[in-house]
Amino acid sequence: MKARKRSMYAFLLGFCLFLLVLPGVANAALPYWTLSSDANGRWIWTPDAFVPVQAWTGFKDPEDLFVAEDDAIFVADTGNDRIVELSPTGEMVRTFPDVSKSEDGKVTNPKEQLRKPEGVFISKEGEVYIADTGSRRIAVFDRNAKFLREYVEPKDPAMSKSYSFIPAKLVLDRRGYIYVANKGGYQGLLQLTPTGQFAGFFGSNKVPMDWIQTLKRKFYTDEQLKSEQLLLPGAITDMTVDANGFIYTVNRDMRDGQLRQLNSGGVDLLGNLNFAPWLVPPNKLSFTSVAVDKNGIITVLEAARGRIYQYDSKGRLIFRFGNASTGEARLGLFKRATAVGLQSNGNILVADGELGDIQVFKRTEFGTKVHEAVTLFADGQYRKGEPLWREILLRNANYERSYQGIAKADFYDNDYEGAMNYFSKAFDQKGYSEAFWQVRMNWLMKYFALCMSILVGLLIVVFGGKRLAVKLGWYTPKRKQATRVDRTTLHGWRESARQAFRILRHPVNGMTEIGEGMRIKLTVAFIIVILSFGFTLIGKAIANFIFVETRFQELNLWTEAQHFILPWFIWVIGSYLTGSVLKGQGTFRNVFIVNSFALMPIVVINLPAQLISRVLTLQESVIYDLIVNGMYAWMFILLFIGTMCVHNYNLKEAIKMATVSLFTMACLWIFGFVLFGLVYQSVDFFLTLGEELMERVA
């Protein structure tokens, strides 16, 4: 018995020790998540692509770093007024200026002295170009730290007199032209010839114009516009140049175009993308630094949140990782991330201006495989990259880019049905359309003759058989005689349903009969509203994948109801209230009925339209758009006619009434949002108060 108790005590003691060890194990994990995004722009978790392995210290306010072709690392050690050259493993090689050669530790040539340098670039010839920010010049050294020349502010009448030459970052193109990011400048990159002459501004950002600013420019006088706060475009904070000569810039306080790839004409080849779709305007995202590897993979740094983003050559997100420090000094966290650089082995270097160090992020096996697969995909080597994509899927089944890579491989192997399957998983509508076009073409080539023979045979049987039956006297067609029916006396389920279909053929007469007192079952009107919403949802389920914005499985029923039923119901309320004020004759019951019946085009057309979409490709999208847009146009026409007839308005009065109804809708929307906000705050206040009271009582 005692032995059993001892063993139980030993077990409990061991379990307690295990619990004490658990927090230490958890703290050993990386201080950030590695994420990517799916085709809908939502975040998805991925295995770690980069892990921090070490930090190189000994710097003061490092603002820039550059990795040369031989993997030598140059750091703008701004706080120490120097440029530091490091070996690929982080050992110091030399400094610029090299004061170690002088006896007293000071520079012998005053022009060698640097003051707060913030940018560095190594040319193809090995010359070290330094943005000597504090001295307002560009200093050039050779690789042995010997001063060669300097570039000062160019004197050119084309430059504004208020322009101040304060270089912060710089790059050189193949011609030897210098592109300078001026500190706080909004004009774009300053271009200098190899001899230092002014050559113009390059790649300037545009001022974002919203509808309010557009109206101001249209209606304000010159004096009023002058009194407005001057809107300036976002400034370029950093840039780099790739092996093909394209210049990449990152920009501050931009709603889109935060990262740009500029050709020789200054055109953004990335298409002015929004790299922060999760941020709701007017919130903006500011990138701090950018680097591009030999395969076109772009790495950018966001200082505010301490995040590192990697994109492929088309601007599609590959990974996001890193985090801002909340007080603790830990690898992978940043106080003020200032610059990013890339080594040839795939490692990422990040300078931290506040911590005064450079953190080294080593690429993991998963990150290496993704980079290899992305590079093969960009080069069009789809079959070679397929094994990599399949291996990536084994590690992360949510990485949708893998499905696209496999789909491309199947497509070029003529396995179009397999490609369609993987394109749909990757939500690649263009690729799916191309594969479906091939599948449809193969099917038509195989069965076209048979289908046409059956169709011609059916036409002959139907039309020829009817004529033969009439000729032999077996069938006598009956002629319908038009009879006028007083529909205001009709009532019941059947008559109400018939009236709903009647307005499709005779909208004015049908709506007028309802306004004149035809007794429609209110339940039928409710059923039409429910059917129209239900058929809309079913249509999104059966529609061709290439014509939907979101997967059906990802739709939210409550959100869909808000987008469909709520605007319609607010229109009904607004129409009735406006009609009451403008001496309309429609009761709320009749207003509700005619607006319900106006939804009949959705009930009749939507499902056939979505079924037709299943045999169409993106090249025939005009057919689908024509049907769907025609359906909604028909619905809006019926809404207008129903409003006019139920209130007994003429055309002019109906237009006036519809305009006022739209304004009333807007007012109801605003009132609803305000009311919802007040109710939410009130409920939250009382819940918080109740929790505090319960805590005090307890």
MORA-V157003 format. One record per residue. N is the residue number from 0. SS is DSSP state (hx for helix, st for strand, lp for the rest). OMEGA is omega in whole degrees, -180 to 180 (999 if undefined). Layout:
BEGIN
N|SS|OMEGA, N|SS|OMEGA
END
This chain:
BEGIN
0|lp|179, 1|hx|179, 2|hx|178, 3|hx|178, 4|hx|179, 5|hx|180, 6|hx|178, 7|hx|178, 8|hx|179, 9|hx|178, 10|hx|-180, 11|hx|179, 12|hx|178, 13|hx|179, 14|hx|178, 15|hx|177, 16|hx|178, 17|hx|178, 18|hx|178, 19|hx|-180, 20|hx|-175, 21|hx|180, 22|hx|178, 23|hx|179, 24|hx|-179, 25|hx|-178, 26|hx|180, 27|lp|180, 28|lp|180, 29|lp|-177, 30|lp|179, 31|lp|173, 32|lp|172, 33|lp|-174, 34|st|167, 35|st|179, 36|st|177, 37|lp|-176, 38|lp|178, 39|lp|178, 40|lp|179, 41|lp|-179, 42|st|174, 43|st|-180, 44|st|174, 45|lp|171, 46|lp|-177, 47|lp|179, 48|lp|178, 49|st|178, 50|st|178, 51|st|-176, 52|st|180, 53|st|177, 54|st|177, 55|st|-175, 56|lp|178, 57|lp|-180, 58|lp|177, 59|lp|-179, 60|lp|177, 61|st|-175, 62|st|-177, 63|st|172, 64|st|-178, 65|st|178, 66|st|-179, 67|lp|-178, 68|lp|178, 69|lp|178, 70|lp|171, 71|lp|-174, 72|st|179, 73|st|-175, 74|st|173, 75|st|-179, 76|st|-168, 77|hx|-176, 78|hx|179, 79|hx|176, 80|lp|-178, 81|st|169, 82|st|-178, 83|st|174, 84|st|179, 85|st|171, 86|lp|179, 87|lp|180, 88|lp|172, 89|lp|178, 90|lp|180, 91|st|179, 92|st|179, 93|st|176, 94|st|176, 95|st|0, 96|lp|-178, 97|lp|-178, 98|hx|-179, 99|hx|-179, 100|hx|-179, 101|lp|-176, 102|lp|-177, 103|lp|179, 104|lp|179, 105|lp|-180, 106|lp|179, 107|lp|179, 108|lp|-178, 109|hx|-179, 110|hx|176, 111|hx|-176, 112|lp|178, 113|lp|178, 114|lp|178, 115|lp|178, 116|lp|-176, 117|lp|-179, 118|st|179, 119|st|180, 120|st|179, 121|st|-179, 122|lp|178, 123|lp|179, 124|lp|179, 125|lp|178, 126|lp|-177, 127|st|178, 128|st|-175, 129|st|172, 130|st|-179, 131|st|-169, 132|hx|-178, 133|hx|179, 134|hx|179, 135|lp|180, 136|st|172, 137|st|179, 138|st|-178, 139|st|177, 140|st|169, 141|lp|-174, 142|lp|178, 143|lp|176, 144|lp|175, 145|lp|-179, 146|st|-179, 147|st|-176, 148|st|177, 149|st|175, 150|st|178, 151|lp|-177, 152|lp|-180, 153|lp|177, 154|lp|-178, 155|lp|-179, 156|lp|180, 157|lp|179, 158|lp|179, 159|lp|179, 160|lp|-179, 161|lp|-178, 162|lp|178, 163|lp|-178, 164|lp|179, 165|lp|-175, 166|st|178, 167|st|178, 168|st|-180, 169|st|172, 170|st|175, 171|st|175, 172|lp|-176, 173|lp|-179, 174|lp|-176, 175|lp|176, 176|lp|-178, 177|st|177, 178|st|-173, 179|st|170, 180|st|-177, 181|st|-177, 182|lp|-179, 183|lp|-178, 184|lp|180, 185|lp|-177, 186|lp|-175, 187|lp|179, 188|st|176, 189|st|179, 190|st|175, 191|st|175, 192|lp|178, 193|lp|178, 194|lp|176, 195|lp|179, 196|lp|179, 197|st|-179, 198|st|178, 199|st|176, 200|st|-171, 201|st|171, 202|lp|-179, 203|lp|177, 204|lp|179, 205|lp|177, 206|lp|178, 207|lp|-178, 208|lp|173, 209|lp|-173, 210|hx|179, 211|hx|179, 212|hx|178, 213|hx|178, 214|hx|179, 215|hx|-179, 216|hx|-177, 217|hx|-171, 218|hx|-179, 219|lp|173, 220|lp|180, 221|hx|179, 222|hx|179, 223|hx|179, 224|hx|179, 225|hx|-180, 226|hx|179, 227|lp|177, 228|lp|-177, 229|lp|178, 230|lp|-179, 231|lp|177, 232|lp|179, 233|lp|-179, 234|lp|176, 235|st|-177, 236|st|180, 237|st|176, 238|st|175, 239|st|-180, 240|st|-178, 241|lp|-176, 242|lp|-180, 243|lp|178, 244|lp|178, 245|lp|180, 246|st|178, 247|st|178, 248|st|171, 249|st|-167, 250|st|-177, 251|lp|173, 252|lp|180, 253|st|176, 254|lp|173, 255|lp|-176, 256|lp|179, 257|lp|175, 258|st|-177, 259|st|174, 260|st|-171, 261|st|173, 262|lp|-176, 263|lp|179, 264|lp|180, 265|lp|-180, 266|lp|180, 267|st|-178, 268|lp|176, 269|lp|173, 270|lp|177, 271|lp|-178, 272|lp|172, 273|lp|-177, 274|lp|176, 275|lp|-178, 276|lp|180, 277|lp|179, 278|lp|-180, 279|lp|177, 280|lp|10, 281|lp|178, 282|lp|-176, 283|lp|179, 284|st|-179, 285|lp|172, 286|lp|-176, 287|lp|-174, 288|st|-177, 289|st|174, 290|st|-178, 291|st|179, 292|lp|-175, 293|lp|180, 294|lp|178, 295|lp|177, 296|lp|-172, 297|st|176, 298|st|-180, 299|st|-175, 300|st|175, 301|st|-172, 302|lp|-172, 303|lp|-178, 304|lp|179, 305|lp|-175, 306|st|174, 307|st|180, 308|st|173, 309|st|-179, 310|st|173, 311|lp|-175, 312|lp|178, 313|lp|179, 314|lp|177, 315|lp|-175, 316|st|174, 317|st|180, 318|st|167, 319|st|-179, 320|st|-177, 321|lp|-178, 322|st|177, 323|st|180, 324|lp|177, 325|lp|179, 326|lp|-179, 327|lp|176, 328|lp|-174, 329|lp|178, 330|lp|-179, 331|lp|178, 332|st|-177, 333|st|171, 334|lp|178, 335|lp|-179, 336|st|-173, 337|st|-174, 338|st|179, 339|st|177, 340|st|-176, 341|st|174, 342|lp|-177, 343|lp|178, 344|lp|177, 345|lp|179, 346|lp|179, 347|st|176, 348|st|-180, 349|st|177, 350|st|178, 351|st|-176, 352|lp|-178, 353|lp|178, 354|lp|179, 355|lp|-180, 356|st|174, 357|st|180, 358|st|-180, 359|st|177, 360|st|-179, 361|st|180, 362|st|-180, 363|lp|178, 364|hx|178, 365|hx|179, 366|hx|179, 367|hx|-180, 368|hx|179, 369|hx|179, 370|hx|179, 371|hx|-179, 372|hx|179, 373|hx|179, 374|hx|178, 375|hx|179, 376|hx|180, 377|hx|179, 378|lp|180, 379|lp|180, 380|lp|-172, 381|hx|-178, 382|hx|180, 383|hx|-179, 384|hx|-176, 385|hx|179, 386|hx|178, 387|hx|180, 388|hx|180, 389|hx|177, 390|hx|178, 391|hx|179, 392|hx|178, 393|hx|180, 394|hx|-180, 395|lp|-177, 396|lp|-180, 397|lp|-178, 398|lp|-169, 399|hx|179, 400|hx|179, 401|hx|179, 402|hx|179, 403|hx|178, 404|hx|178, 405|hx|179, 406|hx|178, 407|hx|179, 408|hx|178, 409|hx|-179, 410|hx|-178, 411|hx|170, 412|lp|179, 413|lp|172, 414|lp|-172, 415|hx|179, 416|hx|175, 417|hx|178, 418|hx|178, 419|hx|-179, 420|hx|-178, 421|hx|176, 422|hx|179, 423|hx|178, 424|hx|179, 425|lp|-178, 426|lp|177, 427|lp|-174, 428|hx|180, 429|hx|178, 430|hx|178, 431|hx|-180, 432|hx|180, 433|hx|178, 434|hx|179, 435|hx|178, 436|hx|179, 437|hx|178, 438|hx|180, 439|hx|179, 440|hx|178, 441|hx|180, 442|hx|-180, 443|hx|179, 444|hx|-178, 445|hx|-172, 446|hx|-176, 447|hx|-178, 448|hx|-180, 449|hx|-179, 450|hx|179, 451|hx|178, 452|hx|179, 453|hx|-179, 454|hx|179, 455|hx|178, 456|hx|179, 457|hx|178, 458|hx|179, 459|hx|-179, 460|hx|-176, 461|hx|-175, 462|hx|179, 463|hx|-180, 464|hx|180, 465|hx|179, 466|hx|179, 467|hx|180, 468|hx|178, 469|hx|-178, 470|hx|-179, 471|lp|178, 472|lp|-180, 473|lp|-175, 474|lp|178, 475|lp|-180, 476|lp|179, 477|lp|179, 478|lp|179, 479|lp|177, 480|lp|-179, 481|lp|177, 482|lp|-180, 483|lp|-178, 484|lp|175, 485|lp|-173, 486|hx|179, 487|hx|180, 488|hx|-177, 489|lp|176, 490|st|180, 491|lp|-177, 492|hx|-175, 493|hx|-179, 494|hx|179, 495|hx|179, 496|hx|178, 497|hx|180, 498|hx|178, 499|hx|178, 500|hx|-179, 501|hx|-178, 502|hx|176, 503|hx|-179, 504|hx|-179, 505|lp|-173, 506|hx|-177, 507|hx|-180, 508|hx|-178, 509|hx|180, 510|hx|179, 511|hx|179, 512|hx|177, 513|hx|179, 514|hx|-179, 515|lp|172, 516|lp|177, 517|lp|-173, 518|st|-180, 519|lp|175, 520|lp|-179, 521|hx|179, 522|hx|178, 523|hx|178, 524|hx|177, 525|hx|-180, 526|hx|180, 527|hx|178, 528|hx|-180, 529|hx|179, 530|hx|-179, 531|hx|177, 532|hx|179, 533|hx|179, 534|hx|175, 535|hx|178, 536|hx|179, 537|hx|178, 538|hx|178, 539|hx|179, 540|hx|-175, 541|hx|-179, 542|lp|176, 543|lp|-177, 544|hx|-173, 545|hx|-178, 546|hx|-180, 547|lp|-180, 548|lp|-178, 549|lp|176, 550|lp|-178, 551|hx|-179, 552|hx|-177, 553|hx|180, 554|lp|176, 555|lp|-175, 556|hx|-179, 557|hx|179, 558|hx|179, 559|hx|178, 560|hx|178, 561|hx|-177, 562|hx|-177, 563|hx|-171, 564|hx|-175, 565|hx|177, 566|hx|179, 567|hx|-178, 568|hx|177, 569|hx|176, 570|hx|179, 571|hx|179, 572|hx|-180, 573|hx|179, 574|hx|-180, 575|hx|-179, 576|hx|179, 577|hx|178, 578|hx|179, 579|hx|-180, 580|hx|-176, 581|lp|173, 582|lp|174, 583|lp|-175, 584|lp|-175, 585|lp|172, 586|lp|-180, 587|hx|179, 588|hx|-178, 589|hx|176, 590|hx|179, 591|hx|-176, 592|hx|-176, 593|hx|178, 594|hx|174, 595|hx|-180, 596|hx|178, 597|lp|177, 598|lp|-177, 599|hx|177, 600|hx|178, 601|hx|-180, 602|hx|-173, 603|hx|-167, 604|hx|-168, 605|hx|-178, 606|hx|175, 607|hx|179, 608|hx|-180, 609|hx|175, 610|hx|177, 611|hx|-178, 612|hx|-177, 613|lp|178, 614|lp|-178, 615|lp|173, 616|lp|180, 617|hx|178, 618|hx|178, 619|hx|-178, 620|hx|179, 621|hx|178, 622|hx|179, 623|hx|-179, 624|hx|180, 625|hx|-179, 626|hx|-176, 627|hx|179, 628|hx|175, 629|hx|178, 630|hx|-179, 631|hx|176, 632|hx|177, 633|hx|180, 634|hx|-179, 635|hx|177, 636|hx|179, 637|hx|176, 638|hx|-180, 639|hx|-180, 640|hx|180, 641|hx|178, 642|hx|-179, 643|hx|-176, 644|hx|-175, 645|hx|178, 646|lp|180, 647|lp|178, 648|lp|167, 649|lp|-174, 650|hx|-178, 651|hx|179, 652|hx|-179, 653|hx|178, 654|hx|178, 655|hx|-178, 656|hx|179, 657|hx|179, 658|hx|179, 659|hx|179, 660|hx|177, 661|hx|177, 662|hx|178, 663|hx|176, 664|hx|180, 665|hx|179, 666|hx|179, 667|hx|177, 668|hx|-178, 669|hx|179, 670|hx|180, 671|hx|179, 672|hx|179, 673|hx|-180, 674|hx|179, 675|hx|179, 676|hx|180, 677|hx|179, 678|hx|-180, 679|hx|180, 680|hx|179, 681|hx|179, 682|hx|180, 683|hx|179, 684|hx|-177, 685|hx|177, 686|hx|178, 687|hx|178, 688|hx|179, 689|hx|178, 690|hx|179, 691|hx|179, 692|hx|180, 693|hx|179, 694|hx|-179, 695|hx|179, 696|hx|-179, 697|lp|999
END
